[in-house]
Amino acid sequence: MNIVKYLIDWTLVGLCAYMVFNGLLIFLGTTGQVQGSEFGMLITLANQLSIIMLWLALVALRQILRNGANSKVQSES
């Protein structure tokens, strides 16, 4: 059972790292001034969604690392 939990944890870490990378790419690609109302609205929406994606990925990564540290301390004692 510990092997399955270990694999799931590392899969989640990999997915979180991918989300951070992808969110940064979208954020950097949509940062700046644009002209045109509909296009500007879509770029602004993509920018805001990338910020939300970054935040969620970092919170998930922090939670995974915190839970991993807690389980490591519990297994040592």
C-alpha positions as CSV (number, residue, x, y, z in Angstrom):
1,M,0.0,0.0,0.0
2,N,2.9,2.4,0.7
3,I,4.2,1.9,-2.9
4,V,0.8,3.0,-4.3
5,K,0.7,6.0,-2.1
6,Y,4.3,6.8,-3.1
7,L,3.5,6.6,-6.8
8,I,0.3,8.7,-6.4
9,D,2.3,11.4,-4.4
10,W,5.0,11.6,-7.1
11,T,2.3,11.7,-9.9
12,L,0.6,14.6,-8.1
13,V,4.0,16.4,-7.7
14,G,4.6,16.0,-11.4
15,L,1.2,17.2,-12.4
16,C,1.5,20.2,-10.0
17,A,4.9,21.1,-11.6
18,Y,3.4,20.8,-15.0
19,M,0.5,23.1,-14.0
20,V,2.9,25.7,-12.6
21,F,5.0,25.6,-15.8
22,N,1.9,25.8,-18.1
23,G,0.4,28.6,-16.0
24,L,3.6,30.6,-16.2
25,L,3.7,30.1,-19.9
26,I,0.1,31.3,-20.3
27,F,0.6,34.2,-17.9
28,L,3.8,35.4,-19.7
29,G,2.2,34.9,-23.1
30,T,-0.9,37.0,-22.2
31,T,0.8,39.8,-20.3
32,G,0.8,43.2,-21.9
33,Q,-1.5,45.6,-23.7
34,V,-3.9,44.5,-26.4
35,Q,-6.3,46.4,-28.6
36,G,-9.8,45.4,-29.5
37,S,-12.6,44.7,-27.1
38,E,-13.3,41.0,-27.7
39,F,-9.7,40.0,-28.2
40,G,-8.7,42.0,-25.1
41,M,-11.4,40.4,-23.1
42,L,-10.3,36.9,-24.1
43,I,-6.6,37.7,-23.3
44,T,-7.6,39.1,-19.9
45,L,-9.7,36.0,-19.2
46,A,-6.8,33.7,-20.2
47,N,-4.4,35.8,-18.0
48,Q,-6.7,35.6,-15.0
49,L,-7.3,31.8,-15.4
50,S,-3.5,31.3,-15.6
51,I,-3.1,33.1,-12.3
52,I,-5.9,30.9,-10.7
53,M,-4.1,27.8,-12.2
54,L,-0.8,28.9,-10.7
55,W,-2.3,29.5,-7.3
56,L,-4.2,26.2,-7.2
57,A,-1.1,24.3,-8.4
58,L,1.1,25.9,-5.7
59,V,-1.4,25.3,-3.0
60,A,-1.7,21.6,-4.0
61,L,2.1,21.3,-4.2
62,R,2.4,22.9,-0.7
63,Q,-0.2,20.5,0.7
64,I,1.4,17.5,-0.9
65,L,4.8,18.4,0.5
66,R,3.4,19.2,3.9
67,N,1.6,15.8,4.0
68,G,4.7,14.0,2.9
69,A,6.8,15.7,5.6
70,N,4.1,14.8,8.2
71,S,3.9,11.1,7.1
72,K,7.7,10.9,7.1
73,V,7.9,12.2,10.7
74,Q,5.1,9.8,11.8
75,S,6.8,6.8,10.2
76,E,10.1,7.6,12.0
77,S,8.5,7.7,15.4
